[in-house]
Amino acid sequence: MKTLHYSLRYSALLLACISVSAQASEWNAVVSTAPQAGEYATISQALAAAPDSGTPWRILVKEGRWNERLVIEKPVTLVGQSREQTQIEANTPAGALGSDGQKLGTGRTSTVEVRASGVTIENLTIRNSFDFPANAALPDGDAKKLKDTQAVALMVSENVDKARFRHVRLEGYQDTFYSKSGSRSYFTDCEVSGHVDFIFGPGIAVFDRCEIIARNRSDIAPPYGYITAPATQADEKFGLLIINSKLSKEAGVPAKSFALGRPWHPTTQFSDGRYADPNAIGLAAFINCEIDDHIYGWDKMSGKDKAGEKIWFYPEDSRFYEFDNRGPGAGQGGAKYQLSKADAAQYNPAAIFSSWDKSLLE
């Protein structure tokens, strides 16, 4: 498959670059589980040492399991020695209590949060290690069972630009990747796993030559989940885009158990009350993808009106698109979601990131 070919080629090139760069001492910081002179024992320490501006610091993270929650507030390039063996993780579900005694909520669960523009992350795994299956298996009424099970692995915060991810693995269950308002991020040769709304938010995020993996579950009957949950503002031209990629599934995931997406209208405070944002007309597009049989099309999502009553938002009222996909899960939503060739042409990285330096698109 084309995606695998690109991934293998990228891995070989990256490993060669890491080897050469390490020998040439071209890293500004090195993080190791057994630090030698001049190396850091944690990723947080290396981030704290980076300058606030200027040419991004290059940080090499050697193989190891790093139990850290990272907030990246400076322009850095963070490179793992091995995607499989360089792992950053935290167990932070939304229902857990923070240091303030309040539930974390979705927005405070991320293992890695990118707050600075110009951040590049390559060749490592970012995981929220909250054990969703174990929590679901607890009996109802068990004090340890959490109801708020959102657990973000990676969040790109508001108005962050030039967030670049190469050969990165994102692992979680519910809400794995959160793209916040005004942000733009580009992923190539990456993997993302999850089940409920696991690529979501109002920001712009493009997944190119990636594998999007639907995870199995046994706590409910299908549908098991939703690949995307965009909350794109109506005046925004781009949203969550999956192009030239593969939608696969874990063993045991049945046919027609996942939707490509559903429309998220976040509960928002307005001058006349707090209710589901009517301007969040989500945009999600799947273009030139190989799609397995777990996909059944698109789905609806509920919100609250001004009176606090449940209302429904439907996929046909959203900007949900497909074009030139293949496989048993392709085109399941019907002709009304199919783009024309001319309309599909606008959803390409060169157009979406036209203001970025060309090196970021390589």
C-alpha positions in Angstrom: 0.0 0.0 0.0 1.1 3.6 -0.8 0.8 4.7 2.9 3.1 1.9 4.1 5.6 2.6 1.4 5.9 6.3 2.4 6.1 5.3 6.1 8.9 2.9 5.6 10.8 5.3 3.4 10.4 8.1 6.0 11.5 5.8 8.9 14.7 4.9 7.1 15.5 8.5 6.3 14.7 9.6 9.8 16.9 7.0 11.4 19.8 7.9 9.2 19.3 11.6 10.1 19.2 10.8 13.8 22.4 8.8 13.6 24.3 11.4 11.6 23.0 14.3 13.7 23.8 12.6 17.0 27.3 12.0 15.8 27.6 15.6 14.7 26.2 16.9 18.1 23.5 18.9 16.2 20.9 18.4 18.9 20.4 21.3 21.3 19.2 18.9 23.9 19.1 15.1 24.5 16.7 13.4 26.9 17.6 9.9 28.2 16.4 7.5 30.9 20.1 7.1 31.9 21.4 10.7 31.2 25.0 11.3 30.6 26.8 14.6 31.1 24.8 17.4 29.4 21.7 15.2 28.9 18.3 15.7 30.5 16.4 13.2 32.6 12.9 14.4 31.6 11.4 16.0 28.5 10.0 18.8 30.6 13.5 19.8 31.6 14.6 20.0 28.0 11.6 22.1 27.1 12.2 24.4 30.0 15.8 25.0 28.8 14.7 25.9 25.3 14.8 29.6 24.3 11.5 31.5 24.0 12.0 32.4 20.4 14.4 32.1 17.5 15.4 29.0 15.6 13.5 26.0 17.1 15.5 23.9 19.5 16.1 20.4 18.3 15.4 17.9 21.1 16.2 14.2 20.7 14.3 11.9 23.0 15.9 8.5 23.4 14.0 5.3 23.7 12.1 5.0 26.9 8.7 5.4 28.5 8.1 9.0 29.7 5.3 9.4 32.2 4.9 13.1 31.7 2.3 15.7 30.9 3.8 18.2 28.5 2.7 21.7 27.7 4.9 23.0 24.8 5.0 26.8 24.9 8.1 27.4 22.8 9.0 26.7 19.1 10.8 23.3 19.4 11.4 20.3 17.3 10.9 17.1 19.3 12.2 13.9 17.8 12.0 10.4 19.2 14.7 7.8 18.6 12.0 5.3 17.8 8.3 5.7 17.3 7.6 2.3 18.9 10.0 2.7 21.8 9.9 6.4 22.6 6.6 6.8 24.4 5.1 9.8 26.2 2.0 8.9 28.3 -0.3 10.1 31.1 -3.4 8.6 32.7 -5.7 11.6 32.7 -9.4 11.0 32.1 -11.9 13.9 32.2 -13.6 12.5 35.3 -10.4 12.5 37.4 -9.9 15.3 39.9 -7.3 18.0 39.2 -5.1 19.8 41.8 -8.0 22.3 42.3 -10.3 19.5 43.4 -12.4 19.9 40.2 -12.9 17.3 37.4 -10.3 17.8 34.7 -12.8 18.0 31.9 -11.8 17.2 28.3 -9.7 20.3 27.9 -7.4 19.5 30.7 -6.7 15.8 29.9 -4.1 16.0 27.2 -0.8 14.1 27.6 0.8 16.7 25.2 -0.6 20.2 24.6 0.9 22.4 21.9 0.5 26.1 22.7 3.3 27.6 20.6 3.3 28.0 16.8 6.2 26.4 14.9 6.3 23.2 16.8 7.4 20.0 15.1 7.1 16.5 16.6 8.4 13.4 14.9 9.0 9.7 15.4 7.4 8.9 18.8 4.2 7.8 20.5 1.9 10.0 22.5 -0.6 8.1 24.5 -3.4 8.8 27.0 -3.1 5.6 29.1 -6.5 5.9 30.7 -7.9 2.3 30.6 -11.3 2.8 29.0 -12.1 -0.9 28.7 -11.2 -1.6 32.4 -13.3 1.4 33.5 -16.3 0.2 31.3 -16.0 -3.3 32.9 -16.6 -2.0 36.4 -20.2 -2.5 37.6 -22.6 0.4 37.7 -22.5 1.9 41.1 -18.9 1.2 41.7 -17.3 4.4 43.2 -14.3 3.9 41.0 -16.2 3.9 37.7 -15.9 7.2 35.9 -18.7 8.6 33.7 -16.5 11.2 32.0 -14.2 9.1 30.0 -12.8 11.6 27.5 -9.0 11.3 27.6 -7.0 13.4 25.1 -3.5 12.2 23.9 -2.6 15.3 21.9 -4.2 18.8 21.9 -3.3 21.7 19.6 -4.5 24.8 21.3 -6.3 27.9 20.1 -4.7 29.9 17.3 -1.6 27.6 17.1 -0.2 27.5 13.6 2.5 25.5 11.9 2.0 22.5 14.1 3.8 19.7 12.2 3.7 16.0 13.0 5.7 13.3 11.1 5.7 9.5 11.8 3.9 10.0 15.2 1.5 7.5 16.8 -1.4 8.9 18.8 -3.1 6.3 21.1 -6.3 6.7 23.1 -10.0 5.7 23.1 -12.4 8.6 23.4 -11.2 12.0 22.1 -7.6 11.0 21.2 -6.8 14.2 19.2 -8.3 17.6 19.9 -7.8 20.4 17.3 -8.9 23.7 18.9 -10.3 26.9 17.4 -8.0 28.8 15.0 -5.3 26.1 15.0 -3.7 24.5 11.9 -1.8 21.2 12.0 -0.5 18.8 9.4 0.2 15.1 10.0 2.0 12.8 7.6 2.8 9.0 7.9 1.1 8.9 11.3 -1.2 6.6 13.2 -4.3 7.6 15.3 -6.3 5.1 17.3 -9.5 5.4 19.2 -13.3 5.0 19.1 -15.5 7.9 20.2 -15.0 11.2 18.4 -11.3 10.5 18.4 -10.3 13.2 15.9 -12.4 16.2 16.9 -12.6 20.0 17.4 -13.1 23.2 15.5 -9.6 23.6 14.2 -8.0 22.7 10.9 -6.1 19.4 10.9 -5.0 17.4 7.8 -4.0 13.7 8.0 -2.1 12.7 4.9 -0.8 9.2 4.3 -1.9 8.2 7.7 -3.6 5.1 9.3 -6.8 5.8 11.3 -7.5 2.8 13.5 -10.9 2.1 15.0 -10.6 0.3 18.4 -12.7 -2.6 19.5 -15.0 -2.6 22.5 -17.4 -4.9 24.3 -19.2 -2.6 26.7 -22.0 -1.6 24.2 -23.7 -2.8 21.0 -22.8 -1.0 17.8 -22.3 1.8 16.9 -19.0 1.7 18.6 -17.8 5.1 17.7 -17.2 8.0 15.3 -13.9 8.7 13.5 -14.4 12.5 13.5 -16.5 15.1 15.4 -15.8 18.5 13.7 -17.1 21.7 15.2 -15.8 23.9 12.4 -17.2 27.5 12.3 -19.5 28.2 9.4 -17.2 30.8 7.9 -14.1 28.5 8.0 -13.3 26.9 4.7 -11.3 23.9 6.0 -11.8 21.5 8.9 -10.8 17.9 9.6 -9.4 16.3 6.5 -8.2 12.8 6.0 -6.5 12.3 2.6 -4.5 9.5 0.9 -5.0 7.5 4.1 -6.2 4.1 5.4 -9.2 3.6 7.7 -8.5 0.3 9.4 -9.9 -1.5 12.5 -8.7 -3.7 15.4 -9.4 -7.4 15.4 -13.0 -8.1 16.3 -14.5 -4.8 15.2 -17.7 -5.8 13.3 -18.8 -4.4 10.0 -20.8 -1.2 10.0 -20.0 -0.3 13.6 -18.3 3.1 13.1 -19.4 6.4 11.4 -17.0 8.6 9.5 -18.2 11.4 11.7 -20.9 13.3 13.5 -21.5 17.1 14.0 -20.4 18.5 17.2 -22.0 21.8 18.3 -20.1 22.6 21.5 -22.1 24.1 24.4 -21.1 27.7 24.4 -21.9 30.8 26.5 -23.7 33.5 24.4 -25.1 36.8 25.5 -28.6 35.3 25.6 -27.7 32.0 27.3 -25.6 28.9 27.2 -26.4 26.4 24.5 -25.1 24.4 21.5 -23.3 26.6 19.1 -25.5 27.0 16.0 -22.5 28.4 14.0 -20.5 25.2 14.4 -21.2 23.7 11.0 -18.6 20.9 11.1 -16.5 20.1 8.0 -14.9 16.7 7.7 -13.7 15.2 4.4 -12.2 11.8 3.4 -10.4 11.9 0.1 -8.6 9.1 -1.7 -8.8 6.8 1.2 -8.9 3.0 1.6 -11.8 2.3 4.0 -12.5 -1.1 5.6 -16.0 -2.5 6.3 -16.4 -1.1 9.8 -17.7 2.2 8.3 -21.5 2.7 7.8 -21.6 6.3 6.7 -22.3 9.4 8.9 -24.3 10.0 12.0 -26.2 12.6 14.1 -25.2 14.2 17.4 -27.2 15.8 20.2 -26.8 19.1 22.0 -28.8 21.4 24.3 -31.0 24.3 23.3 -31.5 27.5 25.3 -34.0 25.8 27.6 -31.5 23.0 28.3 -33.5 20.5 26.3 -31.9 17.9 24.0 -31.8 18.7 20.3 -30.3 16.8 17.4 -27.9 17.9 14.7 -27.9 15.9 11.5 -25.1 14.9 9.1 -27.0 16.3 6.1 -26.9 19.7 7.6 -23.2 19.6 8.0 -20.3 19.7 5.6 -19.4 16.0 5.4 -17.7 14.9 2.2 -16.1 11.9 0.5 -14.3 11.7 -2.8 -12.5 8.9 -4.7 -12.4 6.5 -1.7 -12.3 2.7 -2.1 -12.9 -0.4 -0.1 -16.1 -1.9 1.5 -16.6 1.1 3.8 -16.4 3.7 1.0 -19.5 5.7 -0.1 -21.8 4.2 2.6 -23.4 7.6 3.3 -24.7 7.8 -0.3 -24.3 10.2 -3.2 -25.3 13.3 -1.3 -21.9 13.3 0.5 -19.8 12.8 -2.6 -17.7 15.8 -3.8 -17.1 16.6 -7.5 -13.5 16.4 -8.7 -13.4 20.2 -9.0 -14.6 20.7 -5.4 -12.3 18.0 -4.0 -9.3 19.7 -5.6 -9.4 22.5 -3.0 -8.7 20.1 -0.1 -5.0 19.7 -0.6 -2.1 20.7 1.7 -0.6 23.3 -0.7 -3.9 25.2 -0.6 -4.7 24.8 3.0 -1.2 25.7 4.2 -0.3 28.2 1.4 1.4 30.6 3.9 3.7 28.0 5.3 7.3 27.5 4.3 7.6 24.7 1.8 9.9 22.7 4.0 6.9 22.1 6.4 5.0 20.4 3.6 7.8 18.0 2.8 
